[in-house]
């Protein structure tokens, strides 16, 4: 049986229950990242790290992501920085040792809403 908690300190050894997708910005300003909580439990201290193919990096934090809630992050929340296609996204949250990673896609055919 795999350990679900790290020796009683309340930290899950697994990745957080999060899915990451992207879509076009409605105003044509880069891409929008969609971070979805796939569980019915709230997640705390969400940290989203975005790194462009050119090496530029931005971080965004969010206090709480309620159960089944989706957070959208784009140029407005990143101070005018447009998220480029090919950017790598890493999402972490409190209580989980793992992280969720994804790459921002270009094709509208690959877009999906959780």
C-alpha positions as CSV (number, residue, x, y, z in Angstrom):
1,X,0.0,0.0,0.0
2,X,1.4,3.4,-1.0
3,X,1.8,6.0,1.7
4,X,-0.8,8.7,1.3
5,X,0.5,11.0,4.0
6,X,4.1,12.0,4.9
7,X,4.4,10.6,8.3
8,X,1.4,12.3,9.9
9,X,2.4,15.9,8.9
10,X,-0.7,16.2,6.6
11,X,1.2,16.4,3.3
12,X,0.0,14.3,0.4
13,X,2.8,12.5,-1.4
14,X,0.8,12.6,-4.7
15,X,0.2,15.4,-7.2
16,X,-2.6,17.8,-6.4
17,X,-6.0,17.1,-8.1
18,X,-5.5,19.8,-10.7
19,X,-5.9,19.9,-14.5
20,X,-4.3,22.6,-16.7
21,X,-5.7,23.6,-20.1
22,X,-5.3,26.7,-22.3
23,X,-7.4,28.7,-24.7
24,X,-7.1,31.7,-26.9
25,X,-7.5,35.1,-25.3
26,X,-10.8,36.7,-26.3
27,X,-9.0,39.9,-27.2
28,X,-6.1,38.2,-29.0
29,X,-3.5,38.8,-26.3
30,X,-1.7,35.5,-26.0
31,X,-3.2,32.5,-24.4
32,X,-5.2,32.0,-21.2
33,X,-4.3,29.3,-18.7
34,X,-7.1,27.4,-17.0
35,X,-6.3,25.7,-13.7
36,X,-9.1,23.4,-12.5
37,X,-9.5,21.8,-9.2
38,X,-10.9,18.3,-10.0
39,X,-11.8,17.4,-6.5
40,X,-14.7,18.5,-4.2
41,X,-12.2,19.7,-1.6
42,X,-10.8,23.3,-1.6
43,X,-7.1,23.7,-2.4
44,X,-5.0,26.4,-0.7
45,X,-2.0,28.5,-1.6
46,X,-2.1,27.8,-5.3
47,X,1.2,28.8,-7.1
48,X,1.3,28.9,-10.9
49,X,4.7,29.3,-12.5
50,X,4.8,30.1,-16.2
51,X,8.0,29.9,-18.3
52,X,8.1,31.0,-21.9
53,X,10.2,29.2,-24.5
54,X,12.5,32.3,-24.4
55,X,13.1,31.8,-20.7
56,X,10.9,34.6,-19.3
57,X,9.1,33.6,-16.2
58,X,6.1,34.8,-14.3
59,X,4.5,33.6,-11.1
60,X,0.9,33.9,-10.0
61,X,-0.5,33.0,-6.6
62,X,-4.1,32.4,-5.6
63,X,-5.3,31.9,-2.0
64,X,-8.0,29.2,-2.4
65,X,-9.4,27.2,-5.3
66,X,-12.7,25.8,-4.3
67,X,-13.9,22.2,-5.2
68,X,-14.4,21.9,-9.0
69,X,-13.6,25.6,-9.5
70,X,-11.5,26.8,-12.5
71,X,-9.1,29.8,-12.3
72,X,-8.2,31.6,-15.5
73,X,-4.8,33.4,-15.8
74,X,-3.9,35.6,-18.7
75,X,-2.3,38.9,-19.6
76,X,-4.5,41.0,-17.3
77,X,-3.5,39.0,-14.1
78,X,0.1,38.9,-15.2
79,X,0.6,42.7,-15.5
80,X,0.3,42.8,-19.3
81,X,2.6,39.9,-20.1
82,X,1.0,37.7,-22.8
83,X,1.4,34.0,-22.3
84,X,3.0,32.5,-25.4
85,X,2.4,29.2,-27.1
86,X,4.9,26.7,-25.9
87,X,5.1,28.1,-22.4
88,X,5.6,25.5,-19.6
89,X,3.2,25.8,-16.7
90,X,3.8,24.3,-13.2
91,X,1.1,24.3,-10.6
92,X,1.7,23.6,-6.9
93,X,-0.5,23.9,-3.8
94,X,-0.3,23.5,-0.1
95,X,-0.6,20.0,1.3
96,X,0.9,18.2,-1.8
97,X,4.5,17.3,-2.5
98,X,3.9,16.9,-6.2
99,X,3.1,19.4,-8.9
100,X,1.1,19.4,-12.2
101,X,2.9,20.5,-15.4
102,X,1.6,21.3,-18.8
103,X,2.7,23.0,-22.0
104,X,0.5,25.8,-23.5
105,X,-0.7,24.7,-26.9
106,X,-1.4,26.7,-30.0
107,X,-4.2,24.8,-31.7
108,X,-7.8,25.7,-30.9
109,X,-8.5,22.0,-31.6
110,X,-6.5,21.1,-28.5
111,X,-8.4,23.6,-26.2
112,X,-10.8,22.1,-23.7
113,X,-12.8,23.5,-20.9
114,X,-12.8,21.4,-17.8
